[in-house]
Amino acid sequence: MEVRIDHSWRQALGEEFGKDYFIALTEFVKNEYKNTAVYPAPKNIFRAFDLTPFDKVKVVILGQDPYHGAGQANGLCFAVGERVALPPSLQNIYKELESDVGEHDRTVLKTGDLERWAKQGVLLLNATLTVRAGAAGSHQGKGWEELTDAAIAALSREREQVVFVLWGNYAKQKGAHIDRSKHLVIESPHPSPFSAHSGFFGSKPFSKTNDYLKKTGHTPIEWL
């Protein structure tokens, strides 16, 4: 697996690519793509990093795995490709967005790509960057988590006033790498249908994020 990643992230994570875990991960992922169906497409594995350079990150939204259905995963957590039906979690994210932000352009809520967020500085990062088709969690524990932990730790250490949005217990565990004295951490239950009504709905993560960005002198995100 050739690591094609934005130069700012290559600099921030450069040491990781030479470590034993990443070399083993590379061999595992290469063999998986060679022998079975794996998502996302290889060109999109590092898409979140490429669309949101290290020094441009304002917000981090953490996911767990890429979607494992055909045509869904596109390298951005919770997002799907154009003209792909919105998964339940993304539908709930959009419901909360409508409720939280108010007036909106409803056409935006019909596309699930989320590239527009990424280009504004929202790092849409899954903890695990690949998955076998039809097998949720199949690439967990292979090394991706170490790389994404390193990314979060680098942002926490080298940047200031970043908003980290942690939905669900898995994302909250990743939050152990965040210095909360210089960053804002927003936590709530996961937006999946199993937990959205337990505190995700009504949590107002989008307006809370923009309030903090404005308060700290940063341009808010145009969510809609």
Legacy VTK file of the C-alpha trace (Angstrom):
# vtk DataFile Version 3.0
C-alpha trace
ASCII
DATASET POLYDATA
POINTS 224 float
0.000 0.000 0.000
1.668 3.179 -1.164
0.903 5.955 1.301
-0.453 8.853 -0.729
-1.413 11.470 1.799
-1.407 15.268 2.033
2.124 16.539 2.736
1.089 18.264 5.969
-0.181 14.983 7.386
2.829 13.112 6.061
4.961 15.513 8.079
2.777 15.205 11.190
2.613 11.409 11.017
5.855 10.645 9.186
7.375 8.479 11.910
4.295 6.262 11.995
4.754 5.014 8.440
8.068 3.370 9.312
6.895 1.590 12.451
6.441 -2.171 12.603
2.679 -1.962 13.122
2.199 0.110 9.976
4.409 -2.176 7.876
2.310 -5.149 9.042
-0.891 -3.177 8.420
0.255 -2.383 4.899
0.787 -6.053 4.076
-2.570 -7.001 5.577
-4.472 -4.344 3.630
-2.684 -5.155 0.360
-3.639 -8.810 0.702
-7.230 -7.940 1.563
-7.647 -5.754 -1.532
-6.032 -8.464 -3.638
-8.129 -11.360 -2.362
-11.544 -9.949 -1.446
-13.810 -6.908 -1.788
-12.692 -4.071 0.496
-14.033 -0.549 1.005
-13.442 2.284 0.339
-11.691 2.323 -3.034
-7.899 2.447 -2.510
-7.701 6.049 -3.756
-10.065 7.097 -0.942
-8.356 5.415 2.023
-6.702 8.679 3.093
-9.341 11.003 1.644
-10.179 12.582 5.013
-6.551 13.630 5.444
-6.215 14.837 1.875
-9.310 17.051 1.958
-8.467 18.526 5.381
-4.746 19.329 5.768
-3.265 19.221 9.260
-2.882 22.978 9.616
-6.450 23.613 8.366
-8.289 21.362 10.829
-10.895 23.255 12.861
-13.175 20.381 13.796
-12.720 16.629 14.145
-15.684 14.255 13.899
-14.751 10.693 14.788
-16.338 7.566 13.359
-15.512 3.912 13.838
-15.478 1.893 10.581
-16.177 2.724 6.950
-19.572 1.549 5.719
-19.295 -2.039 4.474
-22.006 -1.954 1.802
-21.275 -1.634 -1.905
-20.848 1.963 -3.082
-21.200 3.503 0.370
-17.775 4.227 1.896
-15.957 7.203 0.398
-13.163 7.853 2.891
-15.085 10.304 5.109
-16.757 9.087 8.295
-20.576 8.958 8.225
-20.507 10.067 4.559
-21.523 8.157 1.434
-20.992 8.711 -2.264
-23.192 10.900 -4.412
-26.562 9.380 -5.336
-26.198 6.754 -2.585
-29.105 6.372 -0.152
-28.422 8.055 3.172
-27.634 5.516 5.927
-29.675 5.765 9.153
-26.898 7.428 11.186
-26.419 10.126 8.564
-30.169 10.652 8.362
-30.162 11.285 12.116
-27.167 13.618 11.841
-29.110 15.648 9.287
-32.214 15.659 11.489
-30.186 17.097 14.358
-28.507 19.549 11.999
-31.894 20.849 10.817
-33.130 21.182 14.375
-29.919 22.802 15.599
-29.065 25.270 12.849
-32.529 26.399 11.734
-33.004 27.911 8.274
-31.390 25.778 5.671
-31.072 24.704 2.064
-32.860 21.368 1.953
-31.038 20.318 -1.221
-27.860 19.971 0.858
-29.587 17.380 3.037
-30.117 15.100 0.052
-26.438 14.385 -0.594
-24.338 12.329 1.771
-20.852 13.067 0.508
-19.907 15.691 3.176
-16.927 16.892 1.137
-18.204 20.429 1.665
-17.567 20.033 5.407
-14.121 18.532 4.904
-12.996 21.404 2.669
-13.948 23.882 5.413
-11.717 22.211 7.986
-13.845 19.364 9.342
-11.694 16.225 9.592
-14.150 13.338 9.118
-11.979 10.563 10.507
-12.813 6.915 11.002
-10.744 5.051 13.585
-10.331 2.236 11.060
-9.821 3.301 7.457
-10.741 0.100 5.594
-13.255 -2.736 5.955
-14.063 -6.002 4.211
-17.327 -5.968 2.251
-20.258 -7.038 4.369
-18.144 -7.544 7.483
-18.324 -4.677 9.960
-15.241 -4.407 12.150
-13.233 -6.823 10.017
-10.184 -4.530 9.856
-10.215 -3.490 13.487
-7.172 -4.393 15.568
-4.853 -4.495 12.560
-3.071 -1.180 13.162
-5.356 1.522 11.846
-6.319 2.551 15.382
-2.687 3.283 16.225
-2.369 5.560 13.210
-5.579 7.447 13.932
-4.664 7.739 17.630
-1.396 9.308 16.492
-3.321 11.750 14.286
-5.554 12.822 17.168
-2.580 13.129 19.510
-0.682 15.253 16.983
-3.625 17.619 16.574
-4.032 17.873 20.335
-0.339 18.511 20.891
0.536 20.826 18.014
-2.707 22.711 17.375
-4.946 24.840 19.588
-8.681 25.523 19.792
-9.801 22.533 17.730
-13.317 21.173 18.317
-13.471 17.392 18.779
-16.948 15.911 18.302
-17.191 12.465 19.901
-20.379 10.513 19.215
-20.738 7.242 21.105
-18.546 5.322 23.530
-15.994 4.237 20.945
-15.267 7.827 19.936
-15.152 8.896 23.569
-12.413 6.344 24.199
-10.378 7.890 21.380
-10.802 11.188 23.219
-8.240 10.081 25.797
-5.584 11.576 23.515
-7.063 15.108 23.620
-5.785 17.934 25.846
-9.062 19.422 27.011
-7.369 22.469 28.467
-6.801 23.923 24.986
-9.466 22.247 22.867
-13.257 21.894 23.020
-14.616 18.357 23.314
-18.310 17.779 22.551
-19.644 14.366 23.575
-23.026 12.697 23.109
-24.517 9.299 22.288
-24.015 7.950 18.775
-26.446 9.051 16.026
-27.409 5.476 15.147
-31.106 4.555 15.491
-30.194 2.475 18.560
-28.958 5.459 20.583
-29.936 8.731 18.898
-32.954 9.182 21.173
-30.761 8.720 24.266
-29.163 12.137 23.998
-27.876 12.663 20.478
-31.048 14.447 19.432
-31.026 17.831 21.108
-27.278 17.854 21.778
-26.740 20.758 19.317
-23.164 19.891 18.286
-23.211 22.093 15.201
-24.181 25.355 16.893
-21.907 24.595 19.861
-19.023 24.105 17.454
-19.668 27.375 15.644
-20.152 29.308 18.881
-16.721 28.157 20.025
-15.077 28.866 16.669
-16.482 32.400 16.631
-15.500 32.973 20.262
-11.910 31.944 19.502
-11.635 34.077 16.369
-12.145 31.380 13.734
-14.542 31.317 10.799
-17.544 29.123 11.627
-18.472 26.120 9.526
-21.246 26.490 6.938
-22.961 23.238 7.778
-25.830 23.976 5.388
LINES 1 225
224 0 1 2 3 4 5 6 7 8 9 10 11 12 13 14 15 16 17 18 19 20 21 22 23 24 25 26 27 28 29 30 31 32 33 34 35 36 37 38 39 40 41 42 43 44 45 46 47 48 49 50 51 52 53 54 55 56 57 58 59 60 61 62 63 64 65 66 67 68 69 70 71 72 73 74 75 76 77 78 79 80 81 82 83 84 85 86 87 88 89 90 91 92 93 94 95 96 97 98 99 100 101 102 103 104 105 106 107 108 109 110 111 112 113 114 115 116 117 118 119 120 121 122 123 124 125 126 127 128 129 130 131 132 133 134 135 136 137 138 139 140 141 142 143 144 145 146 147 148 149 150 151 152 153 154 155 156 157 158 159 160 161 162 163 164 165 166 167 168 169 170 171 172 173 174 175 176 177 178 179 180 181 182 183 184 185 186 187 188 189 190 191 192 193 194 195 196 197 198 199 200 201 202 203 204 205 206 207 208 209 210 211 212 213 214 215 216 217 218 219 220 221 222 223
